[in-house]
């Protein structure tokens, strides 16, 4: 575990997820973990920083609510960024996307699916990541839902998976915009 001294522990609880943004210890930047204990202003987090070198200059511990789309993605993105720093060169491209259509389980339309895609697009904006609105690109209608997503949710045949893979490959080959200024979110 790694212990961080923070100015204010109000609202933090054992078991909460968090990540840190740190200047001075590269391998600790964006490290994510669960809070193990809180004593006074010391927060012990399940992050193994053994062998990390550098001189701590400043940092922020950020609580994330992993029960929400935003918090879950924040935790995962921070973790991925940290693993890229620890095991690579820190230069990683992350692309987020929505569901392949705005329909699921035979609902016309399924507004929670559309809302989740919109929330994920917001996460992409907050982290300055690329976002692929695959539902807009595929233009699957309610009537075509069961053609491409045979169980009403997933592409389960080789043919339907090939359709999706080809769309992804075409989009990726065209080059994703690395920094988003505008995101189009199709209305259901």
C-alpha positions in Angstrom: 0.0 0.0 0.0 0.9 3.6 -0.3 0.0 6.3 2.2 -1.0 9.8 1.1 -1.4 12.8 3.4 -4.3 14.9 2.2 -5.7 18.2 3.3 -9.3 17.0 3.7 -10.5 13.5 4.1 -14.2 14.5 4.4 -16.3 12.2 2.3 -13.7 9.5 1.9 -14.3 6.0 3.2 -12.5 2.7 3.3 -13.3 0.8 0.1 -13.7 3.9 -2.0 -11.9 4.1 -5.3 -9.4 6.9 -6.0 -6.5 7.8 -8.2 -3.7 10.3 -7.8 -2.1 12.9 -10.0 1.5 13.3 -8.9 4.4 15.5 -9.9 7.9 14.3 -9.1 7.4 10.5 -9.0 6.5 9.5 -12.5 5.5 5.9 -11.8 3.0 7.1 -9.2 1.2 9.5 -11.6 -2.4 8.3 -12.3 -2.0 5.3 -10.0 -5.5 4.0 -9.0 -6.6 1.8 -6.1 -9.0 1.3 -3.3 -8.7 3.1 0.0 -7.6 0.6 2.7 -7.6 2.9 5.8 -8.0 6.5 6.9 -6.2 7.9 9.9 -6.4 11.6 10.6 -5.3 13.0 7.2 -3.4 9.9 6.1 -5.1 7.8 3.4 -3.7 4.4 2.8 -4.4 3.2 -0.8 -3.9 -0.2 -2.3 -1.2 0.9 -4.7 2.2 -0.8 -4.6 4.8 2.0 -5.0 7.8 -0.1 -4.0 10.9 0.9 -5.9 9.3 4.1 -7.3 11.9 6.9 -7.5 11.7 10.6 -7.6 11.0 13.5 -5.3 7.4 14.3 -4.6 6.6 17.9 -5.6 2.8 18.0 -5.5 -0.2 16.0 -6.1 -3.9 15.4 -5.8 -5.9 12.4 -4.6 -9.1 12.2 -6.5 -12.1 10.2 -5.3 -14.1 8.3 -7.9 -17.6 6.9 -7.6 -17.1 3.5 -9.4 -20.9 3.0 -9.2 -21.4 5.6 -11.9 -20.4 5.6 -15.6 -18.2 8.7 -15.1 -16.5 7.4 -11.9 -15.9 3.9 -13.3 -14.4 5.2 -16.5 -12.2 7.7 -14.5 -10.8 4.9 -12.4 -10.1 2.7 -15.5 -8.6 5.5 -17.5 -6.3 6.6 -14.7 -5.3 2.9 -14.1 -4.6 2.4 -17.9 -2.6 5.7 -18.0 -0.5 4.6 -14.9 0.2 1.2 -16.3 1.3 2.8 -19.6 3.8 4.9 -17.5 5.0 2.0 -15.4 5.4 -0.6 -18.1 5.7 1.6 -21.3 6.6 5.1 -22.2 3.4 6.7 -21.0 2.3 7.5 -24.5 -1.0 5.6 -24.9 -4.0 6.3 -27.1 -7.4 5.5 -25.5 -10.5 5.6 -27.6 -14.0 5.4 -26.0 -17.2 4.6 -27.8 -20.9 4.1 -27.3 -23.0 1.0 -28.0 -23.4 0.0 -31.6 -27.0 1.1 -31.6 -29.5 3.0 -29.5 -31.7 -0.1 -29.1 -31.3 -3.1 -26.9 -33.5 -5.9 -25.6 -36.1 -5.0 -28.2 -36.9 -1.5 -26.8 -37.6 1.3 -29.2 -35.6 3.4 -28.5 -33.7 2.5 -25.3 -33.0 5.9 -23.8 -30.6 4.5 -21.0 -28.4 3.1 -23.8 -28.3 6.5 -25.5 -27.7 8.3 -22.2 -24.8 6.0 -21.3 -23.2 6.8 -24.7 -23.6 10.5 -24.0 -22.0 10.1 -20.6 -19.1 8.2 -22.1 -18.7 11.0 -24.6 -18.5 13.4 -21.7 -15.8 11.3 -20.1 -13.8 11.4 -23.4 -14.1 15.2 -23.4 -13.0 15.4 -19.7 -9.9 13.3 -20.4 -9.2 14.8 -23.8 -9.6 11.3 -25.5 -11.0 10.3 -28.8 -14.6 9.2 -29.0 -16.2 7.0 -31.7 -20.0 7.4 -32.0 -20.4 4.0 -33.5 -24.2 4.1 -33.2 -24.3 7.2 -35.4 -21.9 5.6 -37.9 -23.7 2.3 -38.2 -27.2 3.8 -38.3 -28.8 0.6 -37.1 -32.6 1.1 -37.1 -35.0 -0.5 -34.6 -36.1 -2.9 -37.4 -32.5 -3.9 -38.2 -31.5 -4.4 -34.5 -32.1 -8.2 -34.6 -30.3 -8.5 -37.9 -27.0 -7.1 -36.6 -27.4 -7.9 -32.9 -29.0 -11.3 -33.0 -29.8 -11.5 -29.3 -31.0 -7.9 -29.2 -27.8 -6.8 -27.5 -24.7 -8.4 -29.0 -23.3 -9.3 -32.4 -23.2 -13.1 -32.0 -22.4 -14.4 -35.4 -19.2 -14.3 -37.4 -21.1 -12.2 -40.1 -22.3 -9.6 -37.7 -19.0 -9.3 -35.9 -17.3 -8.9 -39.3 -19.6 -5.9 -40.0 -18.7 -4.3 -36.8 -14.9 -5.0 -37.1 -14.9 -3.6 -40.6 -16.6 -0.3 -39.4 -14.1 0.0 -36.6 -11.1 -0.7 -38.9 -12.4 1.8 -41.5 -12.9 4.5 -38.7 -9.4 3.8 -37.2 -7.7 3.8 -40.6 -9.2 7.2 -41.3 -7.5 8.5 -38.1 -9.2 9.5 -34.9 -9.1 13.1 -33.9 -6.7 13.1 -31.0 -8.1 16.2 -29.3 -11.8 16.7 -29.4 -13.4 20.1 -29.6 -16.8 18.9 -30.9 -18.5 15.6 -30.4 -21.6 14.6 -32.3 -24.0 12.5 -30.2 -26.8 11.2 -32.3 -30.3 11.5 -30.8 -32.2 8.3 -30.4 
